[in-house]
C-alpha cells in the first residue's frame, strides 16, 4: 500500500513539473531580452500617477522582466515616431548591454514598432502588436474626410499638452500626419515598404517570423465593456464607423492582425487593451495585465 502511495505521489510530482508555470511564479515573465513598451496615438509614458500601460510594466517586472516604457510623439507619422523609437532602442541596448529588445506596441505603437524592426531587424527579437492599426482604421478614414484642416490645430494642441504633462514637451506633433498614417491608404503604403508580419489575406495571419524577428498580435472586440468607464460611450460611438465588423472601438479585429494572432476577440475595447481607464475594464474577461504577462512567458519559451 505504501509503495503504491509513493509511486502515485511520484507520478503526480512529475506531472506537476511538466505543467507550465503559473502566471504568479517567480521568473514567469523573465525574458532574455528587455521588453520595450510603445504607446499609441495621443499616448504618454505617464501623467502623474497614471501610466499609459496602467499596471502593466510593474506586472511584467514582478515576474522578472526588464521593462522600458518609451515616449514618442503623441501624434505624428509612423516614420517620425519610428525614428524616435529607434533612437530610444539604441539607448536601451547601450544601457543594458542587451543585443536585442522585445517591442510591444499598442494601437499606433504597433506600426511604430514594426518600423524599427523593419529598418533594424538586427536590434529586435520580437514585435507584439496590441490592437495595432496594421491595415488602417475606418475612424482615421472618417477623420481625414470629415474634419476640416482647422480642427487639426486643436488636436495638435491636445497632443502637445499630453507630451508636456508626461515630460516630453519638445517632441514634434502633427495630427494630420498621424491620421494619414493610420488611414487605410496610409497603412497600405507603409505595408508596401515594411511588409514583415503583415497578412496577405484580408483576415488571416502573417509570417510568424521574418528577417529573424518574431511577430505576434492580439486585440479586443467589444467597444463597450464597463458602465463605470467614462471612455466607453465614446468608443461605442466610434465603433459605428465599422458597419458591424468586429472591432474594439477604434480598430477592426482583422486590421489588428500581425504575424501569429494570439486572439482577436477579447471582450475588451481599445483602451482596455492597455488596462485603461486606470484599470476599469471588463470584469468578465482576462485581466489585461495577465495577457501581457502571458505574452512575456511566451517569449521566454522561445528564448527571446
C-alpha positions in Angstrom: 0.0 0.0 0.0 2.8 2.4 0.9 4.7 1.6 -2.3 1.6 2.3 -4.3 1.1 5.6 -2.4 4.7 6.8 -3.1 4.5 5.7 -6.7 1.3 7.7 -7.2 2.9 10.7 -5.4 6.0 10.5 -7.7 3.8 10.4 -10.8 1.9 13.5 -9.5 5.1 15.4 -8.9 6.4 14.5 -12.4 3.1 15.7 -13.9 3.2 18.9 -11.9 6.7 19.6 -13.1 5.7 19.1 -16.7 2.9 21.7 -16.4 3.6 25.3 -17.5 4.5 27.7 -14.7 1.5 29.6 -13.2 1.4 33.3 -14.0 2.4 34.2 -10.5 5.5 32.1 -10.4 8.9 33.7 -9.9 10.7 34.2 -13.2 7.4 33.8 -15.2 8.0 36.9 -17.3 11.8 36.9 -17.3 12.7 37.2 -20.9 16.2 37.1 -22.4 15.8 40.5 -24.0 14.3 43.6 -22.4 10.7 44.4 -23.1 10.0 47.8 -24.6 6.5 49.2 -24.4 5.4 51.7 -27.2 2.3 53.8 -26.8 -0.3 54.7 -29.4 -1.9 57.9 -30.7 -2.2 60.6 -28.0 -0.1 58.3 -25.8 2.2 59.1 -23.0 4.5 57.3 -20.6 2.8 58.7 -17.6 0.8 61.7 -16.4 1.4 62.0 -12.7 0.4 58.7 -11.1 -1.4 57.4 -14.3 0.6 55.2 -16.6 -0.5 54.7 -20.2 0.2 51.0 -19.8 -1.6 51.0 -16.4 0.0 48.4 -14.1 1.5 46.5 -17.0 5.1 47.5 -16.6 5.1 46.6 -12.9 3.2 43.4 -13.6 5.9 42.3 -16.0 8.7 43.4 -13.7 7.2 41.4 -10.8 7.9 38.2 -12.8 11.5 39.1 -13.6 11.2 41.1 -16.9 13.3 44.1 -17.6 10.8 46.7 -18.9 11.3 50.1 -20.5 8.4 52.5 -21.4 9.3 54.7 -24.3 7.9 58.1 -25.3 7.4 59.2 -28.9 5.3 62.0 -30.4 1.7 61.7 -29.2 0.6 62.4 -32.8 2.8 62.1 -35.8 3.5 59.9 -38.8 4.6 56.3 -38.3 8.0 57.0 -39.8 8.7 60.0 -37.5 7.6 58.1 -34.4 9.6 55.1 -35.6 12.8 57.1 -35.8 12.2 58.4 -32.3 11.7 54.9 -31.1 14.8 53.6 -32.8 16.9 56.2 -31.0 15.5 55.1 -27.7 16.0 51.4 -28.5 19.7 52.1 -29.2 19.9 53.9 -25.8 18.3 50.9 -24.0 20.7 48.5 -25.6 23.6 50.6 -24.7 22.5 50.9 -21.1 21.6 47.2 -20.6 24.3 45.6 -22.8 21.5 43.5 -24.4 21.8 42.5 -28.1 18.1 43.0 -28.9 14.7 44.1 -27.5 11.2 42.7 -27.5 9.0 45.5 -28.8 5.3 45.6 -27.6 3.2 48.4 -29.3 -0.4 49.4 -28.7 -2.5 51.0 -31.4 -0.2 53.3 -33.5 2.6 51.8 -31.4 2.2 48.6 -33.4 3.3 50.1 -36.7 5.8 52.3 -34.9 7.5 49.1 -33.5 7.2 47.4 -36.9 9.1 50.3 -38.5 12.1 49.8 -36.1 12.0 46.0 -36.7 11.9 46.6 -40.5 14.8 49.1 -40.7 16.9 47.5 -38.0 15.9 43.8 -37.6 19.3 43.1 -36.0 18.2 45.0 -32.9 14.7 43.4 -32.5 13.9 39.9 -31.2 10.1 40.3 -31.5 7.2 42.6 -32.2 3.9 42.2 -30.4 1.1 44.3 -31.7 -1.8 45.1 -29.3 -4.8 46.5 -31.0 -2.4 47.6 -33.7 -3.5 49.6 -36.7 -1.8 47.3 -39.2 -4.3 47.7 -42.1 -5.8 51.0 -41.2 -8.7 52.3 -39.2 -12.1 53.4 -40.5 -12.1 56.0 -37.8 -9.0 57.6 -39.4 -10.6 57.4 -42.8 -13.6 59.3 -41.5 -11.4 61.8 -39.8 -9.5 62.6 -42.9 -12.6 63.0 -45.0 -14.8 64.8 -42.4 -12.6 67.0 -40.3 -11.6 70.4 -41.7 -7.9 71.4 -41.6 -8.5 74.0 -38.9 -9.6 71.2 -36.5 -6.2 69.7 -36.6 -4.8 72.7 -34.8 -6.9 71.8 -31.8 -5.8 68.2 -32.0 -2.1 69.2 -32.2 -2.6 71.4 -29.1 -4.1 68.5 -27.2 -1.4 66.1 -28.2 1.3 68.7 -27.3 -0.3 69.2 -23.9 -0.2 65.4 -23.3 3.5 65.4 -24.1 4.1 68.4 -21.9 2.4 66.7 -18.9 4.3 63.5 -19.4 7.7 65.2 -19.6 8.3 65.4 -23.3 7.3 68.9 -24.4 9.8 69.1 -27.3 8.5 66.2 -29.3 7.0 67.4 -32.6 3.2 66.9 -33.1 1.4 66.5 -36.4 -2.0 65.1 -36.1 -2.7 65.3 -39.8 0.3 63.1 -40.5 -0.9 60.7 -37.8 -4.3 60.4 -39.3 -2.9 59.8 -42.8 -0.6 57.1 -41.4 -3.5 55.4 -39.6 -5.9 55.5 -42.6 -6.5 52.6 -44.9 -4.5 54.1 -47.7 -1.7 55.3 -45.4 -1.1 51.9 -43.9 -1.3 50.2 -47.3 1.6 52.5 -48.4 3.5 51.7 -45.2 3.0 48.0 -45.5 4.3 48.0 -49.1 7.6 49.4 -47.7 7.5 47.4 -44.4 5.6 44.1 -45.1 7.1 41.9 -42.4 4.4 40.0 -40.5 1.5 41.6 -42.4 -1.1 39.1 -43.5 -1.5 38.7 -47.3 -5.2 37.9 -46.9 -8.0 40.1 -45.6 -8.3 38.5 -42.1 -5.5 35.8 -41.9 -2.2 35.5 -40.1 1.1 36.9 -41.3 4.5 35.3 -41.2 5.4 34.2 -37.7 9.0 35.2 -38.3 10.6 37.5 -40.8 14.3 38.5 -41.1 14.9 36.9 -37.7 12.1 38.8 -35.9 9.1 37.1 -34.4 5.7 38.7 -34.9 2.6 38.4 -32.7 -0.7 40.3 -32.3 -3.8 40.3 -30.1 -6.8 42.7 -29.8 -10.2 43.2 -28.2 -13.6 43.2 -29.9 -16.0 44.8 -27.5 -16.3 48.6 -27.6 -18.4 49.0 -24.5 -17.3 46.9 -21.5 -17.9 48.7 -18.2 -20.5 51.3 -17.2 -18.1 52.9 -14.8 -15.6 53.8 -17.6 -16.3 57.2 -19.0 -14.4 56.5 -22.2 -16.7 53.6 -23.2 -19.5 55.6 -24.6 -17.0 57.4 -26.9 -15.7 54.1 -28.2 -19.2 52.7 -28.6 -19.9 55.8 -30.9 -16.7 55.4 -32.9 -17.5 51.7 -33.4 -20.3 52.8 -35.7 -17.7 53.6 -38.4 -17.0 49.8 -38.8 -20.5 49.0 -40.1 -21.0 46.0 -37.9 -17.5 44.4 -38.4 -15.8 43.1 -35.3 -13.8 45.9 -33.7 -12.5 47.4 -30.4 -14.0 50.8 -30.9 -11.0 52.2 -33.0 -9.6 49.2 -34.9 -11.2 46.4 -36.7 -10.2 43.0 -35.5 -9.0 41.9 -38.9 -7.0 45.1 -39.3 -5.1 44.3 -36.0 -3.7 41.0 -37.3 0.1 40.7 -37.5 2.2 37.5 -37.5 0.8 34.9 -35.1 -2.6 36.0 -33.9 -3.0 35.1 -30.2 -6.6 36.3 -30.1 -8.6 39.0 -31.8 -11.8 38.7 -29.8 -11.0 39.5 -26.2 -14.1 41.2 -24.6 -12.0 44.4 -24.3 -12.1 47.7 -26.1 -9.2 49.8 -27.4 -8.3 51.3 -24.1 -9.0 48.2 -22.1 -6.2 46.5 -24.0 -3.7 48.5 -22.0 -5.7 48.4 -18.8 -7.2 51.8 -19.1 -9.0 53.8 -17.8 -7.0 53.2 -14.6 -7.8 49.5 -14.6 -11.5 49.9 -15.2 -12.0 47.1 -17.7 -14.3 44.2 -18.4 -14.7 42.2 -15.1 -15.6 39.1 -17.1 -12.6 38.9 -19.3 -8.9 38.1 -18.7 -7.2 41.0 -17.0 -5.1 42.9 -19.5 -2.0 42.7 -17.2 -2.3 39.0 -17.3 -2.5 39.0 -21.1 0.8 40.9 -21.2 2.4 38.6 -18.7 1.3 35.6 -20.7 3.0 37.1 -23.8 6.2 37.6 -21.9 6.1 34.0 -20.8 5.5 33.0 -24.4 8.6 35.0 -25.5 10.6 33.4 -22.7 9.6 29.9 -24.0 11.0 30.9 -27.4 14.3 32.0 -25.9 13.6 35.7 -26.5 
